[in-house]
């Protein structure tokens, strides 16, 4: 069996993000979402093409 670990209270971490950093992170997130959408579309097309064979 595994070892038991004592329960520790959850810690909350506070960070400071500058507005320009936040804007950059949001832009990167939007780009990654677009890439995921494109890759999902390509996967669907590849799956549809494989079914036709």
C-alpha positions as CSV (number, residue, x, y, z in Angstrom):
1,X,0.0,0.0,0.0
2,X,1.0,3.6,-0.4
3,X,2.3,5.8,2.3
4,X,-0.1,8.1,4.0
5,X,0.6,11.8,3.8
6,X,-0.6,14.2,6.5
7,X,-3.3,16.6,5.4
8,X,-2.0,20.1,5.0
9,X,-4.3,23.1,4.5
10,X,-4.5,24.5,1.0
11,X,-2.3,27.5,0.3
12,X,-3.4,30.5,-1.7
13,X,-0.7,32.1,-3.8
14,X,-1.0,35.7,-4.9
15,X,0.8,37.0,-7.9
16,X,1.1,40.3,-9.5
17,X,0.8,40.6,-13.3
18,X,1.3,43.8,-15.1
19,X,-1.3,44.9,-17.7
20,X,1.1,44.4,-20.6
21,X,1.9,40.9,-19.4
22,X,-1.7,40.1,-19.0
23,X,-2.5,41.4,-22.5
24,X,0.4,39.3,-23.9
25,X,-0.9,36.2,-22.1
26,X,-4.4,36.7,-23.5
27,X,-3.0,37.1,-27.0
28,X,-1.0,33.9,-26.6
29,X,-4.1,32.1,-25.3
30,X,-6.1,33.3,-28.3
31,X,-3.4,32.1,-30.7
32,X,-3.3,28.7,-29.0
33,X,-7.1,28.4,-29.2
34,X,-7.0,29.1,-32.9
35,X,-4.3,26.5,-33.4
36,X,-6.3,23.9,-31.5
37,X,-9.4,24.7,-33.6
38,X,-7.3,24.3,-36.8
39,X,-5.8,21.0,-35.6
40,X,-9.2,19.7,-34.6
41,X,-10.5,20.6,-38.1
42,X,-7.6,18.8,-39.7
43,X,-8.2,15.7,-37.5
44,X,-11.9,15.7,-38.5
45,X,-11.0,16.0,-42.2
46,X,-8.4,13.2,-41.8
47,X,-11.0,11.0,-40.0
48,X,-13.6,11.7,-42.7
49,X,-11.1,10.9,-45.4
50,X,-10.1,7.6,-43.8
51,X,-13.8,6.5,-43.5
52,X,-14.3,7.0,-47.2
53,X,-11.6,4.5,-48.2
